[in-house]
Amino acid sequence: MKRVLFILSTLLLFSSSSPAQGVVSFGVFYSSLDPYGEWIPLDAGAYGWRPVHMADGWRPYMMGRWAWTSDGWYWVSDEPWGWAAYHYGRWYYDDFYGWVWIPGYDWAPAWVEWRYGGDYIGWAPLSPYAIWDFHLGIRYRRHWETPYNWWAFVDCGHMNSPGVHKYVYRSEENRRY
């Protein structure tokens, strides 16, 4: 019964999604990601998913590499669930649960913010509050600033290196970049 209520409430939550909704369903996310994590009840009857058995300090968009495509920088994940969690939906850090993925139906090569400067390039997961507007770029539904420790910075030369996490600077240094 709990599973049925969960699926129904989530379908109602996303019923006003974009036309791409028909391409992937919540049921696909639920059944595909369930072996790798747990579904967590959130506000307003929605659910999020978090991976389990991750190393201490794990964060999204670290275990894999970046590849340049005609759609922009595409995240190639080393994690078996990455096809969903890095290309549909957004990430949010919860003080109790850690990183939680909020499902979405719009596909993107990666849902991240970018920063460039000097010989460095950085990315951070977009929060669920972010809205993409073709004319304005990224804006937020409410006041939001991406926390500095969400960012990952590397030398530009390591951007598409396999195992890019090995080249990411310590987050304590992020303010410098």
C-alpha positions in Angstrom: 0.0 0.0 0.0 2.8 2.4 0.9 4.4 1.8 -2.5 1.1 2.5 -4.3 0.6 5.8 -2.4 4.2 6.7 -3.0 3.9 6.2 -6.8 0.6 8.0 -7.0 1.7 11.0 -5.1 4.9 11.3 -7.1 3.0 11.0 -10.4 0.7 13.8 -9.3 3.6 15.9 -8.3 5.2 15.6 -11.8 2.0 15.6 -13.9 2.7 19.2 -15.0 6.2 18.3 -16.3 7.5 19.0 -19.8 6.6 17.0 -22.9 9.6 14.9 -22.4 7.7 13.2 -19.6 6.6 10.4 -21.9 10.2 9.3 -22.5 10.8 8.1 -19.0 8.5 7.4 -16.1 8.8 7.6 -12.4 8.3 3.8 -12.2 11.4 3.3 -14.3 13.4 5.5 -11.8 11.9 3.7 -8.9 12.6 0.2 -10.0 16.0 0.9 -11.5 17.4 2.9 -8.6 15.9 0.9 -5.7 18.7 -1.7 -5.6 21.3 1.1 -5.2 19.7 3.3 -2.6 16.7 4.3 -0.6 13.6 6.4 -1.3 13.0 9.2 1.2 9.7 11.0 1.9 10.1 14.8 1.3 7.8 17.8 1.7 4.4 17.9 0.0 4.2 14.2 -0.6 7.2 14.0 -2.9 10.1 11.5 -2.7 13.8 11.7 -3.3 16.4 9.0 -3.6 19.8 8.7 -2.1 22.5 6.3 -2.9 23.7 4.0 -0.1 27.1 2.4 0.6 29.0 5.4 -0.7 32.5 6.4 0.6 32.8 9.1 3.2 32.8 12.5 1.5 31.0 11.2 -1.6 29.2 13.9 -3.6 27.4 14.0 -7.0 29.4 14.4 -10.3 32.7 13.1 -9.0 32.9 9.4 -9.9 33.3 9.6 -13.7 34.4 12.1 -16.3 33.3 14.9 -18.5 33.0 14.5 -22.3 32.3 17.3 -24.8 29.3 16.6 -27.0 27.1 18.7 -29.4 24.8 19.2 -26.3 27.7 20.6 -24.2 29.6 18.9 -21.3 28.1 15.5 -20.7 28.7 13.6 -17.4 29.8 10.0 -18.0 29.2 8.3 -14.7 31.1 5.3 -13.3 28.1 4.6 -11.1 25.5 2.1 -12.4 22.6 4.5 -11.6 24.2 7.5 -13.1 22.1 7.4 -16.3 19.2 8.6 -14.2 20.5 10.7 -11.4 22.9 12.8 -13.5 20.7 13.4 -16.5 17.2 13.7 -15.0 16.4 15.7 -11.9 18.5 17.7 -9.4 20.5 17.1 -6.2 20.1 18.6 -2.8 22.2 18.2 0.4 20.2 17.4 3.5 22.0 17.6 6.9 20.5 14.3 8.0 20.4 12.2 4.8 23.3 13.7 2.9 22.9 14.0 -0.9 19.4 13.4 -2.1 18.4 13.2 -5.8 15.0 14.7 -6.7 13.6 13.0 -9.9 12.7 15.1 -12.9 11.6 14.3 -16.5 13.7 16.7 -18.4 17.0 15.2 -19.8 20.2 17.2 -19.8 23.8 16.2 -20.4 24.3 17.3 -16.8 22.4 19.4 -14.3 25.2 21.6 -13.0 26.3 25.2 -12.6 29.7 26.2 -14.1 32.5 28.6 -13.1 35.6 29.4 -15.1 38.6 31.4 -14.2 42.3 31.3 -14.9 43.3 27.7 -15.7 40.4 26.3 -13.5 37.0 25.1 -14.3 34.4 24.2 -11.7 30.9 22.6 -11.4 28.3 22.2 -8.8 25.0 20.2 -8.8 22.0 22.4 -9.5 19.6 22.5 -6.7 15.9 21.7 -7.2 15.2 25.5 -6.9 17.1 26.2 -10.1 15.2 27.1 -13.3 16.9 27.1 -16.7 15.8 30.0 -19.0 17.2 30.2 -22.5 17.4 34.0 -22.4 18.4 34.5 -18.7 20.4 31.3 -18.0 20.1 29.8 -14.6 17.9 31.6 -12.1 16.2 30.4 -8.8 12.6 30.2 -7.7 13.7 31.5 -4.3 16.8 33.1 -2.9 19.6 30.6 -3.2 23.3 30.6 -3.4 25.2 27.4 -4.1 27.3 26.5 -1.0 31.0 26.8 -1.7 31.5 23.1 -0.6 29.2 21.9 -3.4 31.7 23.0 -6.0 34.4 20.9 -7.6 37.4 22.6 -9.3 40.1 21.1 -11.5 42.8 22.4 -13.8 41.2 22.8 -17.3 43.6 20.1 -18.6 42.0 17.5 -16.4 38.4 18.3 -17.3 37.8 15.1 -19.3 40.2 12.8 -17.5 38.9 9.4 -16.5 38.5 9.4 -12.7 38.3 13.2 -12.6 37.7 13.0 -8.8 41.5 12.4 -8.5 42.2 15.9 -9.8 39.6 17.9 -7.9 41.0 20.4 -5.5 40.0 20.2 -1.8 36.7 21.9 -1.2 38.3 23.9 1.6 40.1 25.8 -1.2 37.0 26.6 -3.3 36.7 30.2 -2.2 40.1 30.8 -3.8 38.8 29.6 -7.2 
